[in-house]
Amino acid sequence: MKNEVSSLIPEEIDVQFVRILAWRIRGLFGGRRLNDELDEELRSHLDMLTAEYVNKGMTEEDARREARRSFGGVTQTREAYLDQRGLPIVETILQDLRYGARMLRKNPGFTAVAVLTLALGIGANTAIFSVIDAVMIKTLPVKDPNRIVLVNWTSTGWPGVMEDLEGSDRKDPATGALTSESMPYQVFEDLHSRAESLSDVFAFAANIDGFNVQFEGKPMAAATEAVSGDYFNGLGVHAVIGRPILPNDDSPSAPPIAVVSYNFWNSKLGGDESAIGKSIVINNIPLTLVGVAPPEFFGTQPGESNDVWVTLSMFPRLVKALDFGDPSEKGSDPEVAAAAFWKQPTVWWLIVMGRIKPGVSEQQVRTETAAIFSQTIDSMIKSEKQGKNRPSLVLAAGNKGLDFLRRQFSEPLFVLMGAVGLVLLIACANVAGLLISRATARQKEIAVRLSLGARRMRLIQQLLTESLLLALIGGALGLLLSRWMSELLIALVESGGQGIKLPITINMRLLGFNAGVAIITGVLFGLLPALSATRIGLTAALKEGGSKQGSRRSRLARALVAAQVALSLVLLVGAGLFLRTLQKLQDVPLGFEKNHLLMFRVKPGLNGYKGASLFEYYRQVRERIAAIPGVSSVSFSAHGPVGDGISSTNSKIPGVLNNDEKFDFHRHLIGPGYCDAVGIPVLAGRTLDERDNAAGTKVAVINQTFARNAFHDVDPIGKILRFGKPENPKDYEIVGIVGDAKYGDLRKNIPPTAYFSCLQDSASFMTFQVRTRTEPGSIVAALRSEVAEVDANVPITDLDLLVDRIDKALFLERMFSRLTASFGLLALVLVCVGLYGTMSYFVARRTNEIGIRMALGARPSGVFRMVLIEGLTLTSIGVVIGLIGAAFGTKLISSALFQVPPIDPLTFSLVAVLLIGVGLLACYVPARRAMKVDPMVALRYE
């Protein structure tokens, strides 16, 4: 029995605690009703005591007095009761918030300026964070993404067992190790059949291809990804209409099917549910549309928007026209040749992911998959050469999908985050200066409260609460502004020509970041003014002057202005360096004429064109476009100028290089008249034309860099480029030298380049270049019509002007320069406002002194000059500090610059002059006001 009672005691205590807590919380919200009830109860007690004393023979007045005395004090009892009814801390905060709101309402001008300043700073930070969240933090919209793993490999160099890599690879800057996600088919098969620690193993093609698609007779291009049958099950993604691809679908004998994205179904297929079950034709092969993916599902690569998913078993049939390998070695059927090509151990083209089983640790998965990978690689190595740079497996988290977007944008986004951080610091300094100036007007109020017994910490708490309220209001407005800012930023990112799509949503992370920044900002700009405002001498403060306190606040305000100038200079220098980089890149010699050149791509090979029919298709398209009025020349190439890809190879050069030595260069397939259409000058010999066809001698044209690096002082005309095996060489005679032209990264030097005739080496797709005498946009309709006349089932894709393509190639630099310039302009405005406010405060505080000076004979021009010198001194101090900070800070962005040193004298000097000019401009109005002070009025100035 004793044990039972003792076991109940904690529960009774808990119940009592909960009751007390509930009573206190109820007291917070009872308000006037509970106060009225308390007053009524106190009156009832007093009336009862009064009646008792009256019955004892006292008069009414004596009885009431004795009742109050014996009760012990009504006011004290009421206060004691109130202290136990609510939560004192919460009540104090609420009281401070109400008082702070009243003070802010009393000063609408100050409140508006402070809130807008903070909203701009917090909004810019929230906007950048929203993009960082979408790129770096957000997980895939799939079931339990944290249990998904991505299979990578790493090696000291290019693995000898690998000949063809689809997808991407990268080097570790620290170790130089090579890493990639692309795997051969055998690794996927072995992991799929043997990995017991993974509930699902699925794979998909490393490259998403743009295929030719027809639906109900309408041709279009669609980003198409080949996936294994376990892809949707492994990710835990269900179709919103129809069904997803299932394991049984991924078989050569299974009926061909396809699943489309929600956006593709809605925008291209009309959003009609009856489309399910209909035929969708991809590369002239009909497939049955069986499902539509959820709206939020984009695939596994953030930033990319996939259109169609097909099975891996269908992939060889869809790309059979691309002539993979030698059909004579693998059978005469192109499908057989393509299927054999993709299953070669030397072709690494699949990305493999898996889902960890419940109860299995990541270490177990890592150990098992590494062992399977090692055994698979051992079975693939057939020679000592293939054993070089043997790769090893690396297991990575797959919850965020592939990291291409993160690798591309992580550094730029963090640089921009640093820039908007500087803007926020400037905004904080600006608002802190406003609060310091406002503290002067509240000096007597604070002194009176201190003299009446208020504790300094209590006043600091009150002032900080006002600052936090300002910051929270600014943060709320900043959240609204960030939506517009983030959309602008995404528009800039998406203008890069890479089809990047980043859905920005308001989630708990974004709200938490916004609230956190607002709170930190409120403390940051509010603490120093609060400490300064409450650190006063009561006697001096209650007198008319209080000069010592004003002098101290004046020095603090000056320091904050100098800090704003310094921070803005760092930001403006960064913006100037990015603008100079963009200018340098825009002025880079391209080697061709970029104006009035229209480009588009067609892929007839995907629709079955090959050999003579492929050449005939290109010839007809070229002739039809050339006949359009306003067109001066037309040609085509496998890779167009700037941003259209490159192809690398090497060859022997008999008589120039040793027998076993090869020369590396970029290889381009071009059509007749290419140099004329693009505007590349012919320096020696001739360019390629119609005579360079399959029946003619195989020829090549090289650029200046090729001629200089490979032949030095030897004339290259007539020399041979030799490819293939010694027993069956393929020789190409050099017939001309053309000028250098940039095709890849505009920052890199032009590499050795050789041009070959596409009439001698076929390509299933081509980019056409159309040179016009008129505005290129005026011929687009006619161009589309003429291409459709040749074959309406081959859609035009990537229609663009070359000047626009160059702009897109520079989108990162353009984004940096635009955003940093915008942030720099905002910082400049804030500095101007801060300096103007400080100098106005300086003039107002010294009005009496200025009046005495003028009464004693000082000239207005002298007073004007005094104020200007004061402002110029503040600005100059900030400029000097900022120049020192910028000298160190610009080293962090040196990798993003091009032909511009981090410490660029021109940029540094121009920004310094700009800030000094802005400082003088901000001081002009206060200086004019000072020189117009009336001495008689000033001597009576309080």
URMOBEL-V123750 format. One record per backbone hydrogen bond with DSSP energy under -0.5 kcal/mol. NH is the residue of the N-H (numbers start at 1). CO is the residue of the C=O. If there is no record, write none. Layout:
NH;CO  NH;CO
This chain:
5;1  6;2  7;3  8;4  8;5  9;5  9;6  10;6  12;8  13;9  14;10  15;11  16;12  17;13  18;14  19;15  20;16  21;17  22;18  23;19  24;20  25;21  26;22  27;23  27;85  28;24  28;25  29;25  29;26  30;26  31;27  33;30  35;31  36;32  37;33  38;34  39;35  40;36  41;37  42;38  43;39  44;40  45;41  46;42  47;43  48;44  49;45  50;46  51;47  52;48  53;49  54;50  55;51  56;52  57;54  58;53  63;59  64;60  65;61  66;62  67;63  68;64  69;65  70;66  71;67  72;68  73;68  77;73  78;74  79;75  80;76  81;77  82;78  83;79  84;80  85;81  85;82  86;82  88;86  91;87  92;88  93;89  94;90  95;91  96;92  97;93  98;94  99;95  100;96  101;97  102;98  103;99  104;100  105;101  106;102  107;103  107;104  108;105  111;107  112;108  113;109  114;110  115;111  116;112  117;113  118;114  119;115  120;116  121;117  122;118  123;119  124;120  125;121  126;122  127;123  128;124  129;125  130;126  131;127  132;128  133;129  134;130  135;131  136;132  137;132  137;133  138;133  140;399  142;140  143;235  145;142  147;144  148;145  149;354  150;396  151;352  152;150  152;394  153;180  154;392  155;178  160;388  161;386  162;159  163;346  164;346  166;164  166;348  170;179  172;177  173;171  176;172  178;155  179;170  180;153  181;168  183;350  185;347  187;184  188;184  189;185  190;186  191;187  192;188  193;189  194;190  195;191  196;194  199;355  200;355  202;353  204;351  205;226  206;349  209;207  209;224  211;209  211;222  213;211  213;220  214;281  215;218  216;279  218;215  219;217  220;213  222;211  224;209  224;222  225;308  227;310  228;203  231;228  234;230  235;231  236;232  237;232  240;292  241;292  243;290  249;246  250;246  250;247  251;249  254;251  258;288  259;309  260;291  261;307  262;294  265;261  266;262  267;263  268;264  269;264  271;265  272;269  273;271  275;272  276;273  277;289  278;275  280;287  281;214  282;280  282;285  283;212  285;282  286;284  287;280  288;256  289;278  289;287  290;258  290;288  291;258  292;241  293;260  297;294  298;296  302;300  303;501  304;301  306;298  306;304  307;223  308;223  309;259  310;225  312;227  314;311  315;311  315;312  316;312  317;314  318;314  319;315  320;317  322;319  323;320  327;325  329;326  330;326  331;327  337;333  338;334  339;335  340;336  341;337  342;338  343;339  344;341  347;344  348;164  348;346  349;183  349;347  350;183  351;204  352;181  352;350  353;202  354;149  355;200  356;147  357;197  360;357  365;361  366;362  367;363  368;364  369;365  370;366  371;367  372;368  373;369  374;370  375;371  376;372  377;373  378;374  379;375  380;376  380;377  381;377  382;380  387;383  388;385  390;387  392;154  394;152  396;150  396;394  398;148  401;398  402;300  407;403  408;404  409;405  410;406  413;409  414;410  415;411  416;412  417;413  418;414  419;415  420;416  421;417  422;418  423;419  424;420  425;421  426;422  427;423  428;424  429;425  430;426  431;427  432;428  433;429  434;430  435;431  436;432  437;433  438;434  439;435  440;436  440;437  441;437  442;438  443;440  446;442  447;443  448;444  449;445  450;446  451;447  452;448  453;450  454;449  459;455  460;456  461;457  462;458  463;459  464;460  465;461  466;462  467;463  468;464  469;465  470;466  471;467  472;468  473;469  474;470  475;471  476;472  477;473  478;474  479;475  480;476  481;477  482;478  483;479  484;480  485;481  486;482  487;483  488;484  489;485  490;486  491;487  492;488  493;489  494;490  495;491  496;493  497;494  501;303  503;501  504;502  505;503  507;505  511;507  512;508  513;509  514;510  515;511  516;512  517;513  518;514  519;515  520;516  521;517  522;518  523;519  524;520  525;521  526;522  527;523  528;524  530;526  531;527  532;528  533;529  534;530  535;531  535;532  536;534  538;536  541;537  542;538  543;539  543;540  550;546  551;547  552;548  553;549  554;550  555;551  556;552  557;553  558;554  559;555  560;556  561;557  562;558  563;559  564;560  565;561  566;562  567;563  568;564  569;565  570;566  571;567  572;568  573;569  574;570  575;571  576;572  577;573  578;574  579;575  580;576  581;577  582;578  583;579  584;580  585;581  586;582  587;583  588;585  593;678  594;592  597;594  598;770  599;800  600;768  601;797  602;766  605;764  606;603  607;604  608;605  609;604  613;610  615;611  616;612  617;613  618;614  619;615  620;616  621;617  622;618  623;619  624;620  625;621  626;622  627;623  628;625  631;628  632;771  633;771  635;769  637;767  638;669  642;742  643;743  644;640  644;743  649;665  651;663  652;722  656;653  657;653  661;658  663;651  665;649  666;752  667;647  668;754  670;668  670;756  671;636  673;688  674;671  677;673  678;674  679;675  680;675  681;679  683;681  683;737  684;737  686;735  692;689  693;691  694;759  696;693  700;733  701;755  702;736  703;753  704;738  707;703  708;704  709;705  710;706  711;706  711;707  712;707  712;708  714;711  718;734  719;716  721;732  722;652  722;720  723;730  728;725  729;726  730;723  731;729  732;721  733;698  734;719  735;700  735;733  736;700  737;684  738;702  739;681  742;590  748;745  754;666  755;701  756;668  757;699  758;670  760;757  761;757  766;602  767;637  768;600  768;766  769;635  770;598  771;633  771;769  772;596  773;630  774;630  778;775  779;776  780;777  783;779  784;780  785;781  786;782  787;783  788;784  789;785  790;786  790;787  791;787  794;791  795;793  797;601  800;599  802;597  805;801  806;802  807;803  808;804  809;805  810;806  810;807  811;808  814;810  815;811  816;812  817;813  818;814  819;815  820;816  821;817  822;818  823;819  824;820  825;821  826;822  827;823  828;824  829;825  830;826  831;827  832;828  833;829  834;830  835;831  836;832  837;833  838;834  839;835  840;836  841;837  842;838  843;839  844;840  845;841  846;842  847;844  850;846  851;847  852;848  853;849  854;850  855;851  856;852  857;854  858;853  863;859  864;860  865;861  866;862  867;863  868;864  869;865  870;866  871;867  872;868  873;869  874;870  875;871  876;872  877;873  878;874  879;875  880;876  881;877  882;878  883;879  884;880  885;881  886;882  887;883  888;884  889;885  890;886  891;888  892;889  893;890  894;891  896;893  897;894  904;902  905;903  908;904  909;905  910;906  911;907  912;908  913;909  914;910  915;911  916;912  917;913  918;914  919;915  920;916  921;917  922;918  923;919  924;920  924;921  925;921  926;922  927;923  928;924  929;925  930;926  931;927  932;928  932;929  933;930  935;933  938;934  939;935  940;936  940;937  941;938
